[in-house]
C-alpha cells in the first residue's frame, strides 16, 4: 500500500535510504519565499535535539512554479547555528517529491505518511511551508512526546493575535471540544507530531479520493486521533506568525470547507460524540511564555454590512436551516448601530448547532447551506471584535473559554435536533440548567486505554466513500444570487 502512494522515482530514493527514525514533512505550493527559513530550522532542530536519530525531511510539493523544490535543496544551515551542537553529527537527508492524487494538502500528507511507513519511522511531524516564526525548538516539542512519553498525536498550542484564527476560536475549537470531550486548542493548526503507528493508521483509511485529499486534512487528523483511541497531547510552540487575513476578506470557500469537514466528521462519528457529557484537559508540554504578535486589521463595518445583506437576501435558506426561535433572535439584532451590535454566545451556539442538524438532514443543498453561513459568521466576528477591543490576551482567552462552556451547555439541544440516537443522551434541556456533569453515570471523554483496533475510519458508509459526496447529493449547479455575491465578494 505505501509503495502505491509514491511516484516511482521517489520510491527508488526512499528505498535507497533504507530506514529512518524520524520523518518530518513539509507540504508546499509556491512557497519559495518562506521555505528557505523553514528547512534550516527543521534541520538544526533535528541535529540539536535528536543527534542519535536518522532523520529525513520530505518536501511534498504540489507542482510549484516558483522554484520551491530547488529552494528546499539549496537552503543552507549557517555554521553559527551549529556551534553548540556535539560533533560529529549524522546528516539529515532531504527528499523532494511531487505527490500523486487529487490536488490538495491531504494528498501531500498522504505522500509523507507513505514515506514514513516505508522507512519504518517511529515519530513524524508536519509543518507548514509558509511559517515565519518556526524555530528549531518546534521540532523537539512536536517529536519528544512521541519518542519519550508514549503519545501518538501532538497538536500545536500557539499564541495568536486575538483577531487571528477566528474560525478556530468561534467554531472549530469549541465544537470539537464539546463533541469529543478533549480540549485540543488548535485542532486545525497545521503543525502536528504523530507516531509511526498513527501514520500507518491514517494511510489505511479510505479517504484519499474524497475531500480529505483536497482540504480538511487537519481536522480529519485530529478527529481520527481522538476517536481512534490514540494518546493525544499538545505542545506550546509560542507564536504562529503567518500572513493573516482580515476575517471579512474572501473567506466563504474556506469557511465552507472547514465547517463542511467538521459536519461530515460528525456524521461519521456520531456514535462516539453523542454520549460525551463533558470535556477534559489535554496535557500541554513546553514552557509557556509571552510573545509579541503582529496586529490583524479588521473591518467591522464591512462585516456588519455583509450580515445586513444576508438578512435581506438569505431568509429562505436560513428559514430552512435555523430553528424559528433562532432566526427570530437574529432578526432582532441591530446591525444599523455598530456600537450596540452583539451576537450573544447562546445565539451563536444555536446557529452552529442548527446548521449542523440541517446539514445532517440535507434540509438545504450542502454547498448552499455552508456558504450561507458566511454572513452569520462575520456577524459573530464583528460582535467579538466590538466586545474585545480593549481586552488583553488573557481576557480574550477567558471569553473564548466561556464560549466553549456554552457549546457544552447547549449540547443536548444539538443532540435533540441531530435526530439520530438522541435518546442515548440523558442531559437536561439547557434552559433548565446544566446537565449534571458530576453524576457517576454520565459518560465523559474516553481515556485512551492502549490503542483501539482500526475501526476503518470511514466517514460515510455509502459507496461514495468517506468525506465524499453521498449518492443523493447532486452537484450544486448555479448558486443563488445572494450566495454568489456574499461568497465571492472581495473589497
Secondary structure by P-SEA (a helix, b strand, c coil): cccccccaaaaaaaaaaccccbbbbbbbccccccaaaaaaaaaaaaaacccccbbbbbbbccccccaaaaaaaabbbbcccccccccccccbbbbbbbbcccccaaaaaaaaaaaaaaaccccbbbbbccccccccaaaaaaccccccccccbbbbbbbcccccccccccccaaaaaaaccccccccccccccccaaaaaaaaacccccccccccaaaaaaaaaaaaaccccbbbbbccccccccccccccaaaaaaaaaaaaaaaaaccccccccccccccccccbbbbbbbbbbbbbaaaaaaaaaaaaaccaaaaaacccaaaaaaaaaccccccccccccaaaaaaaaaaaaaaaaaccccaaaaaaaaaaaaaaaaaaaaaacccccaaaaaaaaaaaaaaaaaaaaaaaaacccccccccccccccccccccccccccccccccccccccccccccccccccccccccccccccaaaaaaacccc
